[in-house]
Amino acid sequence: AEWGEVAAATSRVRRDALSREPVVVRVPVANTGDRPVTVVVQGYVAPVDPPADRPHRELVCWVKMQLDAGEERTAELRFDELSFRRWDTATDGWAVPAGPVDLVVARSADPGDEHGRVRLELD
């Protein structure tokens, strides 16, 4: 399968709006073969200069699609509030930290399978 360009509707989002309006990242996927295929499009959050120890990137959403030979569809990854929140020891509760994050689209967890990134600013 071939993947097209990764696109997001926004590059800036208010943290308090994420519970109502997730960030949607779209990527076209085409089956260029002559047999049906199953494709899993994975979405990761990769913090940029995190203030605390955090994983390099975390799998937070995915879409599994079955495509017939010659079929093309658009995968939509939805990054909601749960995708970004972390435990805040200062407030003893969950919070979505402000600042830049990369939304990473990949075929698998292998860094070599990364397809594209979209920078998002959380206000």
Sequence and secondary structure as in RCSB ss.txt:
>XXXX:A:sequence
AEWGEVAAATSRVRRDALSREPVVVRVPVANTGDRPVTVVVQGYVAPVDPPADRPHRELVCWVKMQLDAGEERTA
ELRFDELSFRRWDTATDGWAVPAGPVDLVVARSADPGDEHGRVRLELD
>XXXX:A:secstr
 EE   EES SEE GGGTTTS EEEEEEEE  SSS EEEEEEEEEEESS SS   S EEEEEEEEEE TT EEEE
EEEE HHHH EEETTTTEEE   EEEEEEEESSSSGGGEEEEEEEEE 
